[in-house]
């Protein structure tokens, strides 16, 4: 006689007393990959056979989604890999990230995006959605295999030459027309190249005093203005990467008032840091686009609060030590951000009263998932929904110590700075990737 094999019951986890979106405490039961039930604390949900997590005082959010992550693999595994980057993402509360295309080789073919997608599946720490290049080799001359990447196993829907601007208006128009056929979006790195030749920091009073070549706001704003007009002309979607100036905010606000399909993101560092920090000549503050003025920072916060800016995206840009431990002019541009993003948003937006936790869930999960067309992420915390979740301790205060990062790189601008909030647990489809702040 053959043995009858029984399927084991799905794993059960009970989150006891979690404040859903910062509201009243509730119990949340996870069975397998799904939220099985939400009920009153201690009253209605059985903990039989369940792992019980004491979530008293903790805020429960949908798993965070990043539209803008550099995982560096293939080609720059000395900076980051898909495995180390997704581990950093999980520690930061992310259940999905979009991996930018400026790898070596460039993610401009179905083969490369599928490689990145499969590496993400193998890592198991968060979903990795590859971003396809707009042009071959990021050279801005010929459209990449947009249709093939869209039809690939990676199911690419976001395309960007990030790191470089698609500065040719005809190429940009063609890209917008092409992605319209399958509901894709072109994510533009808005930087007019001629206006930023040799630029080292924001153009303004500080650059004048330091004698560093300035990066004018108009270099960003002129490209955004052109591209929202192009998107409206062809009836397509355009997304503005790492918006950084008050003028850019006004252009996006105007475009949205017209009903055009324009979205925009802001990075955590542009919500907090200013060009005054460049006076230290510490290359950790060298980033693209550059840190702007205090007036820009305040305008970005207000725009994120009122919805003009749709979402927060990290622009996590890891670099090895030697690429940052050098003189300012020779240093690489970029900062790591996955493990500190939520703390910076709490500091700049929640603790200032500009956003509540429901707003954070919208800007860091629901909206980026919608822009990236990720159906299983950014969902409500309710019965029957995928159990992509993050538990946050908003009362925590701690000093950032990059030595403890899960990322392979340490180029954070927040080393030694006290920031609020800590990710206590992250769940990817019901599986705990982080418990008590530590990777499982």
C-alpha positions in Angstrom: 0.0 0.0 0.0 1.2 3.5 -0.8 1.4 6.0 2.0 -1.1 8.9 1.9 0.8 12.2 2.1 -1.0 15.0 3.9 -0.2 18.6 3.2 0.9 20.4 6.4 -1.4 23.3 7.4 -0.2 26.8 6.5 2.0 28.6 9.0 0.1 30.9 11.3 1.3 34.1 12.8 -0.7 36.3 15.2 0.2 40.0 15.5 -1.2 40.9 18.9 -2.3 44.5 19.4 -0.8 46.1 16.2 -1.9 49.7 15.4 -3.0 49.4 11.8 -1.9 52.6 10.0 -1.4 54.1 13.4 -5.0 53.6 14.5 -6.5 51.6 17.4 -4.8 48.3 18.4 -6.0 45.3 16.6 -5.1 41.6 16.3 -4.0 40.5 12.8 -3.9 36.8 11.9 -1.7 35.6 9.1 -2.2 32.2 7.6 0.2 31.1 4.8 0.6 34.0 2.4 -2.6 35.9 3.3 -4.1 38.0 6.1 -6.8 35.6 7.4 -8.5 37.9 9.9 -8.4 41.2 11.7 -10.1 41.5 15.1 -10.4 43.1 18.4 -7.3 42.6 20.7 -7.4 39.3 22.6 -11.1 38.7 21.9 -11.9 37.0 18.7 -8.8 35.5 17.1 -7.4 32.2 18.3 -3.6 31.8 18.7 -3.8 28.0 18.5 -0.8 26.8 16.5 0.3 30.3 15.8 3.5 32.2 16.4 2.4 35.1 18.5 4.2 38.5 18.0 3.6 41.1 20.7 2.9 44.2 18.6 1.7 46.5 21.4 2.6 50.1 20.6 3.8 49.1 17.1 2.4 50.6 13.9 1.5 48.1 11.2 1.9 49.2 7.6 1.7 47.5 4.2 5.2 46.4 3.1 7.1 49.3 1.6 7.7 49.5 -2.1 10.7 51.3 -3.6 10.5 52.6 -7.2 14.2 53.4 -7.3 16.9 51.1 -6.1 20.4 50.4 -7.4 21.3 46.7 -6.7 24.4 46.9 -8.9 24.2 43.3 -10.1 25.3 42.3 -12.7 28.7 44.0 -12.9 29.3 45.9 -9.7 29.0 43.2 -7.1 31.7 45.0 -5.1 29.1 47.7 -4.3 26.0 45.6 -3.8 24.3 42.4 -5.0 20.7 41.5 -5.4 21.0 39.3 -2.2 22.7 42.0 -0.1 20.4 44.8 -1.5 17.2 42.8 -0.8 18.4 42.0 2.7 18.9 45.7 3.3 15.5 46.3 1.8 13.9 43.9 4.2 15.6 45.5 7.2 14.2 48.8 6.0 10.6 47.4 5.8 10.5 46.9 2.1 8.7 43.9 0.5 9.4 45.1 -3.1 12.0 47.1 -4.9 12.5 48.3 -8.5 16.1 47.6 -9.6 17.5 50.3 -11.9 18.9 49.5 -15.3 22.4 51.0 -15.0 24.2 47.7 -14.4 27.1 46.1 -16.4 25.8 45.0 -18.8 22.9 47.4 -18.9 19.5 46.0 -18.4 18.4 46.8 -21.9 17.4 43.3 -23.1 15.0 40.6 -21.9 17.9 38.4 -20.9 19.4 40.8 -18.4 16.1 41.8 -16.8 15.2 38.2 -16.4 18.5 37.5 -14.8 17.9 40.2 -12.2 14.3 39.0 -11.7 15.4 35.5 -11.0 18.2 36.6 -8.6 15.5 38.4 -6.7 13.3 35.3 -6.5 16.2 33.3 -5.3 17.1 35.8 -2.5 13.7 35.5 -0.9 14.0 38.7 1.1 11.8 40.9 -1.1 10.3 41.0 -4.6 12.7 42.5 -7.2 11.0 44.2 -10.2 13.6 45.1 -12.8 13.5 48.5 -14.5 14.4 48.3 -18.2 16.6 50.8 -19.9 14.9 53.2 -22.3 17.8 53.3 -24.7 20.5 50.8 -25.7 23.4 51.1 -23.4 21.9 54.2 -21.8 23.4 56.1 -24.7 20.2 57.9 -25.6 20.5 57.1 -29.3 18.3 54.1 -30.0 15.3 52.6 -28.1 16.1 49.4 -26.2 14.0 46.2 -26.5 11.0 47.7 -24.6 8.5 45.3 -25.9 10.7 42.2 -25.3 11.4 43.3 -21.8 7.7 43.9 -21.2 6.8 40.4 -22.5 9.6 38.7 -20.6 9.3 36.7 -17.4 10.2 39.9 -15.6 7.1 41.6 -16.9 8.9 45.0 -17.0 6.6 48.1 -16.8 9.0 50.8 -15.7 11.7 52.0 -18.0 14.5 54.5 -17.1 18.0 55.5 -18.2 18.5 56.7 -14.6 22.0 58.0 -14.1 21.5 59.6 -17.5 18.8 61.8 -18.9 16.9 60.9 -22.1 17.7 64.4 -23.4 16.7 63.8 -27.0 13.1 64.9 -27.3 12.4 62.6 -30.3 13.7 59.6 -28.5 11.7 60.5 -25.4 8.5 60.9 -27.5 9.0 57.5 -29.1 9.6 55.9 -25.8 6.4 57.4 -24.4 4.4 56.2 -27.4 5.9 52.7 -27.2 5.2 52.0 -23.5 1.6 53.3 -23.9 0.7 50.1 -25.7 1.2 47.9 -22.6 0.6 50.4 -19.8 4.2 51.1 -19.1 5.8 54.3 -17.8 9.0 56.1 -18.6 10.8 57.3 -15.4 13.0 60.3 -16.4 16.2 61.3 -14.7 15.7 65.1 -15.3 19.1 66.6 -16.0 19.8 68.7 -19.0 23.4 67.6 -19.8 24.8 70.7 -21.3 23.7 72.8 -18.3 25.4 70.4 -15.8 28.8 69.8 -17.5 31.4 69.5 -14.7 28.8 70.3 -12.0 29.7 69.3 -8.5 26.9 70.6 -6.3 23.7 72.8 -6.3 24.2 76.1 -8.0 23.7 78.9 -5.5 25.4 80.9 -2.8 27.2 78.0 -1.3 28.7 76.8 -4.6 29.8 80.4 -5.2 31.6 80.6 -1.8 33.2 77.2 -2.2 34.2 77.7 -5.8 32.6 74.5 -7.0 30.9 74.3 -10.4 27.1 74.7 -9.9 24.2 72.5 -10.9 21.4 74.9 -11.6 17.8 74.1 -10.7 16.7 74.9 -14.3 18.7 71.9 -15.6 16.1 69.7 -13.8 13.1 71.9 -14.3 13.5 72.4 -18.1 13.5 68.6 -18.8 10.5 68.1 -16.5 8.6 70.8 -18.3 9.4 69.3 -21.7 8.5 65.8 -20.7 5.1 66.5 -19.1 4.2 68.3 -22.3 5.4 65.3 -24.4 3.4 62.9 -22.1 0.3 65.0 -22.6 0.8 65.2 -26.3 1.0 61.4 -26.8 -1.4 60.5 -24.0 1.2 58.4 -22.1 2.6 58.1 -18.6 5.8 59.8 -17.4 7.3 59.5 -13.9 9.8 62.1 -12.6 12.7 60.5 -10.7 14.2 62.1 -7.5 12.5 65.5 -8.0 14.6 68.0 -6.0 13.6 71.7 -6.5 10.7 74.0 -5.6 10.4 74.9 -9.3 10.0 71.3 -10.3 7.2 70.9 -7.7 5.4 73.8 -9.4 5.7 72.3 -12.9 4.4 68.9 -11.7 1.6 70.6 -9.8 0.6 72.5 -13.0 0.8 69.3 -15.1 -1.5 67.4 -12.6 -4.0 70.3 -12.7 -4.3 69.7 -16.4 -5.2 66.0 -15.7 -2.1 64.7 -17.3 -0.7 61.3 -16.3 2.4 62.6 -14.5 3.8 61.2 -11.3 6.9 62.1 -9.2 9.1 60.8 -6.4 11.3 62.4 -3.8 14.2 60.8 -2.0 14.5 60.8 1.8 17.8 62.8 1.6 16.2 65.6 -0.3 13.5 65.8 2.4 16.2 66.4 5.1 19.6 67.5 3.9 20.7 70.8 2.3 23.7 72.0 0.3 25.1 73.7 3.4 26.5 70.2 4.3 28.8 70.4 1.3 30.9 73.0 3.2 32.4 69.9 4.9 33.7 68.7 1.6 32.7 65.2 2.8 31.9 63.2 -0.4 29.2 61.3 1.4 27.0 64.3 0.6 27.8 64.2 -3.1 24.7 63.0 -4.9 22.8 63.3 -8.2 20.7 65.4 -8.2 22.6 67.5 -5.6 21.4 68.5 -2.2 19.5 71.7 -2.6 18.5 74.7 -0.4 16.4 74.8 2.8 13.6 76.5 0.7 13.7 73.5 -1.7 13.5 71.0 1.2 10.5 72.7 2.7 8.8 72.9 -0.7 9.4 69.1 -1.3 7.9 68.3 2.2 4.8 70.3 1.5 4.4 68.7 -2.0 4.7 65.2 -0.6 2.1 66.1 2.1 -0.4 67.5 -0.4 0.1 64.7 -2.9 1.8 66.7 -5.7 4.8 64.4 -5.2 3.3 60.9 -5.2 5.9 58.8 -3.4 9.2 58.5 -1.6 11.8 56.5 -3.4 15.2 55.8 -1.9 17.6 56.1 -4.9 19.7 53.6 -2.9 23.1 54.1 -4.5 25.8 51.9 -2.9 29.5 52.5 -3.5 32.6 50.8 -2.2 34.7 52.6 0.3 37.4 53.7 -2.2 34.8 55.5 -4.4 33.8 57.8 -1.5 37.0 58.0 0.6 38.7 60.5 -1.8 38.7 64.1 -2.8 35.3 65.7 -3.5 35.8 66.1 -7.3 36.8 62.5 -7.8 34.1 60.9 -5.6 31.2 58.9 -7.0 27.7 60.3 -6.6 25.1 58.6 -4.4 24.0 57.4 -1.0 22.6 54.2 0.5 19.1 54.7 1.7 17.0 51.5 2.1 17.7 50.9 5.8 17.1 54.5 6.9 14.3 55.7 4.6 11.4 55.1 6.9 13.2 56.8 9.8 13.9 59.9 7.7 10.3 60.0 6.6 9.1 59.7 10.2 11.5 62.5 11.2 10.6 64.9 8.4 7.0 64.1 7.7 5.3 62.3 10.6 7.0 63.9 13.6 6.4 67.3 12.0 2.7 66.7 11.6 2.8 66.8 7.8 1.7 63.2 7.3 0.1 60.6 9.5 0.9 56.9 9.2 -1.9 56.3 6.7 -0.2 58.9 4.6 3.1 57.1 4.9 1.5 53.9 3.8 0.1 55.7 0.8 3.4 57.4 -0.2 5.7 54.5 0.5 3.6 51.5 -0.4 0.3 52.1 -2.2 1.3 54.7 -4.7 4.7 53.3 -5.7 3.1 49.9 -6.2 0.4 51.5 -8.4 2.9 53.4 -10.5 5.1 50.2 -10.9 2.0 48.1 -11.6 2.8 45.7 -8.7 -0.6 44.1 -8.0 0.3 42.2 -4.9 1.9 45.1 -3.0 0.5 48.3 -1.5 -2.7 46.6 -0.6 -5.0 47.4 2.4 -4.4 45.6 5.6 -7.6 43.5 5.5 -8.9 39.9 5.4 -7.9 38.1 2.2 -5.1 40.5 1.3 -1.5 39.4 0.7 0.5 39.4 3.9 3.1 41.9 2.8 3.5 43.8 6.0 5.9 45.8 8.2 5.8 46.5 11.9 7.4 49.7 13.1 8.3 51.0 16.5 7.7 54.8 16.2 8.9 55.5 19.8 12.4 54.2 19.2 15.3 56.6 19.0 18.7 55.5 17.9 22.0 56.5 16.3 22.7 55.4 12.8 25.6 53.0 12.8 26.5 51.9 9.2 28.8 49.1 10.5 25.6 47.2 11.2 24.0 47.7 7.8 22.9 44.7 5.7 23.9 46.5 2.6 27.4 45.8 1.2 28.2 49.5 1.2 28.3 52.1 3.9 28.0 55.4 2.2 25.2 56.9 4.3 25.0 60.6 5.1 23.3 59.8 8.5 26.2 58.0 10.3 26.2 59.2 13.9 22.9 61.0 13.5 20.0 60.2 15.8 16.8 59.2 13.9 13.4 58.0 15.1 11.7 54.7 14.4 12.8 51.1 13.9 11.5 48.3 11.7 10.7 45.5 14.2 9.4 42.9 11.7 8.9 42.5 7.9 6.7 39.9 6.3 6.9 38.9 2.7 3.7 37.0 1.8 3.4 35.8 5.4 7.0 34.8 5.8 9.0 36.8 8.3 12.1 38.2 6.7 12.9 40.3 9.7 12.0 39.6 13.4 13.0 41.9 16.3 14.9 44.1 13.8 17.1 41.2 12.6 17.1 39.2 9.4 15.7 35.7 9.7 
